[in-house]
Amino acid sequence: MEPSGEAAFVPHEDVQIAVIGPCRNEAAAIAQVVEGFRAALPTATIFVYDNNSDDDTARIAREAGAVVRKEALPGKGNVVRRMFADVQADIYVLVDGDATYDAASAGKLIQKLEADMLDMVNGARASVEDDSYRSGHRFGNALLSGIVATIFGNRISDLLSGYRVFSRRFVKSFPALAGGFEIETELTVHALELRMPIAEIETPYGARPEGSESNLNTFRDGWRILKTILLLTKTERPLPFFGAIFALLAVASTVLAWPLVLTYLETGLVPRLP
């Protein structure tokens, strides 16, 4: 989206900022992203990691002033893992390459991170255009965010935001396992489960530029994200996870056995197995 007009953020001289953007087939949007963050964060290095694009994403990003690298393993999670391993900085700004996030808000997110000595600041999406946030995606995000909030703590309202600022400590301690769009879920649960100091700030969220198409599949990726939440719950909250399964089986077995229990009490016989 077009910058919101906030002044460029200039950090302390000894603070290194890296803007890291995973991209696949974002030729229509990537120049706007790179130029927006170069204007908003003039001292930052912009890294674009191309994930097997079959268009001119890499060339356009390079011409716009980004450092372009490639990750052959498909999936956003694989790209984020590679970026976290490769890039050395004090503060990391993770952003999608689709030009929907407001580059001018980066300074506000970084200032919050530094002022409160946080490990993550999440850019919660606030739609500024009618078609920027599809209703299906909005509902799915609200549902999944609610599940994570119930299980791991209600500290993040936008689970699937692709706009976040991290400390070096967070990036270098993050055990990335996800291969695709479920990476945002892992990032959030990692912070919540370790009780890291985090915050969330609303940022403008716009529509994709004309000619740009989303790589997100609502149902396929939604199911993968839900499965990731279940796996993380099993690992991090085993007692509630297996306790819930036990409770369901106990209720089911009681429902199946109850007619036979009544028959036995009346006749003293067990005529069949449940």
C-alpha positions as CSV (number, residue, x, y, z in Angstrom):
1,M,0.0,0.0,0.0
2,E,1.1,3.6,-0.3
3,P,3.0,5.0,2.7
4,S,0.9,6.8,5.2
5,G,3.1,9.9,5.3
6,E,4.9,9.4,8.6
7,A,8.4,10.8,8.9
8,A,11.3,8.4,8.2
9,F,12.7,6.7,11.3
10,V,16.4,7.1,12.0
11,P,17.7,4.7,14.8
12,H,20.8,5.1,16.9
13,E,24.0,4.9,14.9
14,D,25.0,1.5,16.4
15,V,21.6,-0.2,15.7
16,Q,21.5,-2.3,12.6
17,I,18.0,-2.8,11.1
18,A,17.2,-5.4,8.6
19,V,13.9,-5.5,6.6
20,I,13.4,-9.1,5.5
21,G,10.7,-10.0,3.0
22,P,9.7,-13.5,1.7
23,C,8.5,-13.3,-1.9
24,R,7.0,-15.5,-4.5
25,N,5.7,-14.0,-7.8
26,E,5.3,-10.5,-6.4
27,A,6.6,-8.6,-9.5
28,A,3.6,-6.3,-9.4
29,A,4.2,-5.2,-5.8
30,I,7.8,-5.7,-4.7
31,A,9.2,-2.4,-6.0
32,Q,6.6,-0.5,-4.0
33,V,7.5,-2.5,-0.9
34,V,11.3,-1.9,-1.3
35,E,10.9,1.8,-2.1
36,G,8.5,2.3,0.8
37,F,10.8,0.8,3.4
38,R,13.9,2.5,2.0
39,A,12.0,5.8,2.5
40,A,10.7,4.8,6.0
41,L,13.9,3.3,7.3
42,P,16.7,5.0,5.4
43,T,19.5,3.3,7.4
44,A,18.1,-0.3,7.1
45,T,19.2,-3.0,4.7
46,I,16.3,-4.4,2.7
47,F,16.5,-8.2,2.0
48,V,14.2,-9.9,-0.4
49,Y,14.2,-13.7,-0.5
50,D,12.8,-15.0,-3.7
51,N,11.1,-18.4,-3.3
52,N,11.1,-19.9,-6.8
53,S,9.3,-17.1,-8.5
54,D,8.7,-17.5,-12.2
55,D,8.2,-13.8,-12.9
56,D,10.6,-10.8,-12.6
57,T,10.3,-10.5,-8.8
58,A,14.1,-10.9,-8.1
59,R,15.2,-8.5,-10.9
60,I,12.7,-5.8,-9.9
61,A,13.6,-6.0,-6.2
62,R,17.3,-5.7,-7.0
63,E,16.7,-2.7,-9.3
64,A,14.7,-1.1,-6.5
65,G,17.6,-1.3,-4.1
66,A,17.1,-4.6,-2.2
67,V,19.6,-7.3,-1.5
68,V,18.1,-10.3,-3.2
69,R,18.7,-13.9,-2.2
70,K,17.0,-17.2,-3.1
71,E,15.5,-20.0,-1.1
72,A,14.7,-23.1,-3.2
73,L,12.6,-25.0,-0.6
74,P,9.0,-24.0,-1.3
75,G,6.9,-22.4,1.4
76,K,7.0,-19.2,3.5
77,G,8.1,-21.0,6.6
78,N,11.2,-22.3,4.8
79,V,12.0,-18.8,3.6
80,V,11.6,-17.3,7.1
81,R,13.9,-20.0,8.6
82,R,16.5,-19.2,6.0
83,M,16.2,-15.4,6.5
84,F,16.5,-15.8,10.3
85,A,19.6,-17.9,9.9
86,D,21.4,-15.8,7.3
87,V,20.7,-12.2,8.2
88,Q,22.6,-10.5,11.0
89,A,21.1,-7.4,12.6
90,D,19.9,-5.9,15.9
91,I,16.3,-5.4,14.9
92,Y,14.4,-7.4,12.2
93,V,11.3,-6.1,10.3
94,L,9.5,-9.1,8.8
95,V,7.0,-8.0,6.1
96,D,5.3,-9.7,3.1
97,G,6.2,-8.6,-0.3
98,D,2.6,-7.9,-1.5
99,A,2.5,-4.1,-0.7
100,T,-0.5,-4.5,1.6
101,Y,1.4,-3.4,4.8
102,D,2.2,0.3,5.6
103,A,6.0,0.8,5.4
104,A,5.7,4.2,7.2
105,S,4.5,2.4,10.4
106,A,7.8,0.5,10.8
107,G,9.3,3.3,12.8
108,K,6.4,3.2,15.3
109,L,6.8,-0.6,15.7
110,I,10.6,-0.3,16.2
111,Q,10.2,2.6,18.7
112,K,7.8,0.4,20.7
113,L,10.2,-2.5,20.6
114,E,13.2,-0.3,21.8
115,A,11.3,1.8,24.4
116,D,9.8,-1.2,26.2
117,M,12.7,-3.6,25.6
118,L,10.4,-6.1,23.8
119,D,11.2,-9.2,21.8
120,M,8.3,-8.8,19.3
121,V,5.8,-6.2,18.2
122,N,3.0,-7.5,16.0
123,G,1.4,-5.2,13.4
124,A,-2.3,-5.9,13.7
125,R,-4.1,-5.2,10.5
126,A,-6.6,-2.4,10.3
127,S,-8.3,-2.3,6.9
128,V,-8.2,1.0,5.0
129,E,-9.8,-0.3,1.8
130,D,-13.0,-2.3,1.4
131,D,-11.4,-5.1,-0.6
132,S,-8.1,-5.3,1.3
133,Y,-9.2,-8.0,3.8
134,R,-11.5,-10.7,2.4
135,S,-14.3,-11.8,4.7
136,G,-13.2,-15.4,4.5
137,H,-9.7,-14.6,5.6
138,R,-11.0,-12.2,8.3
139,F,-13.3,-14.9,9.8
140,G,-10.6,-17.6,9.6
141,N,-8.1,-15.3,11.3
142,A,-10.5,-14.4,14.1
143,L,-11.3,-18.0,14.6
144,L,-7.7,-19.2,14.8
145,S,-6.6,-16.2,16.8
146,G,-9.4,-17.0,19.3
147,I,-8.2,-20.6,19.6
148,V,-4.6,-19.6,20.3
149,A,-5.7,-17.0,22.7
150,T,-7.8,-19.5,24.7
151,I,-5.0,-22.1,24.8
152,F,-1.8,-20.0,25.1
153,G,-2.9,-16.5,26.3
154,N,-4.8,-13.6,25.0
155,R,-2.0,-11.2,24.1
156,I,-2.2,-11.1,20.3
157,S,-5.4,-10.3,18.3
158,D,-4.0,-10.8,14.8
159,L,-2.4,-14.2,14.7
160,L,-1.7,-14.3,11.0
161,S,-0.2,-10.8,10.5
162,G,2.8,-10.9,8.2
163,Y,4.1,-7.6,9.6
164,R,6.2,-7.9,12.7
165,V,9.3,-6.5,14.4
166,F,11.7,-8.7,16.3
167,S,14.7,-8.4,18.6
168,R,17.9,-10.3,17.7
169,R,17.2,-12.5,20.7
170,F,13.9,-13.6,19.4
171,V,15.2,-14.3,15.8
172,K,18.2,-16.3,16.9
173,S,16.2,-18.4,19.5
174,F,13.3,-19.3,17.2
175,P,13.1,-23.0,16.4
176,A,11.3,-22.7,13.1
177,L,9.6,-26.0,12.1
178,A,6.8,-24.8,9.8
179,G,7.1,-25.0,6.0
180,G,4.3,-22.8,4.9
181,F,1.9,-20.0,6.0
182,E,1.6,-21.6,9.4
183,I,4.9,-19.9,10.3
184,E,3.0,-16.9,11.8
185,T,1.3,-19.3,14.2
186,E,4.6,-20.7,15.3
187,L,6.0,-17.2,15.8
188,T,3.1,-16.2,18.0
189,V,3.0,-19.4,20.1
190,H,6.8,-19.3,20.6
191,A,6.5,-15.8,22.1
192,L,3.4,-16.6,24.2
193,E,4.7,-20.0,25.5
194,L,8.1,-18.5,26.6
195,R,6.2,-15.5,28.1
196,M,8.4,-13.1,26.1
197,P,7.8,-9.3,26.4
198,I,5.6,-8.5,23.3
199,A,3.2,-5.9,22.2
200,E,0.7,-5.3,19.3
201,I,0.0,-2.0,17.4
202,E,-2.6,-1.5,14.8
203,T,-1.2,-0.6,11.3
204,P,-3.0,0.3,8.1
205,Y,-3.7,-2.6,5.8
206,G,-4.5,-2.0,2.1
207,A,-5.4,-4.0,-1.0
208,R,-2.9,-5.6,-3.3
209,P,-1.7,-3.7,-6.3
210,E,-3.5,-4.5,-9.6
211,G,-1.9,-7.6,-11.2
212,S,-0.8,-9.1,-7.8
213,E,-2.4,-12.3,-6.6
214,S,-2.3,-13.9,-3.2
215,N,-0.4,-17.2,-2.7
216,L,-2.6,-18.0,0.3
217,N,-5.3,-20.7,-0.2
218,T,-8.0,-20.1,2.4
219,F,-9.1,-23.7,3.1
220,R,-5.8,-25.6,2.5
221,D,-3.6,-23.2,4.5
222,G,-6.4,-22.7,7.1
223,W,-6.4,-26.4,7.7
224,R,-2.6,-26.5,7.9
225,I,-2.6,-23.6,10.4
226,L,-5.3,-25.4,12.5
227,K,-3.2,-28.6,12.5
228,T,-0.2,-26.6,13.6
229,I,-2.1,-25.2,16.5
230,L,-3.2,-28.8,17.5
231,L,0.4,-30.1,17.3
232,L,1.8,-27.2,19.3
233,T,-0.9,-27.7,21.9
234,K,0.0,-31.4,22.2
235,T,3.7,-30.4,22.7
236,E,3.3,-27.4,24.9
237,R,0.0,-28.3,26.8
238,P,-0.1,-32.1,26.9
239,L,-2.3,-32.4,30.0
240,P,-5.2,-30.3,28.6
241,F,-4.7,-31.9,25.1
242,F,-4.9,-35.5,26.2
243,G,-7.3,-34.7,29.0
244,A,-9.8,-33.3,26.3
245,I,-9.4,-36.5,24.3
246,F,-10.0,-38.6,27.4
247,A,-13.1,-36.6,28.3
248,L,-14.6,-37.1,24.8
249,L,-13.9,-40.8,24.8
250,A,-15.4,-41.1,28.3
251,V,-18.6,-39.3,27.3
252,A,-18.8,-41.5,24.1
253,S,-18.3,-44.7,26.0
254,T,-20.9,-43.7,28.6
255,V,-23.5,-42.9,25.9
256,L,-22.9,-46.2,24.1
257,A,-23.0,-48.3,27.4
258,W,-25.9,-46.6,29.1
259,P,-28.7,-48.6,27.3
260,L,-26.9,-51.9,28.3
261,V,-26.5,-50.7,31.8
262,L,-30.3,-50.1,32.1
263,T,-31.0,-53.6,30.5
264,Y,-28.6,-55.3,33.0
265,L,-30.2,-53.5,35.9
266,E,-33.7,-54.6,34.8
267,T,-33.0,-58.2,33.7
268,G,-29.5,-59.1,35.0
269,L,-28.5,-59.9,31.4
270,V,-26.0,-58.4,28.9
271,P,-27.6,-59.4,25.6
272,R,-25.1,-57.6,23.4
273,L,-21.8,-55.7,23.3
274,P,-22.1,-51.9,22.9
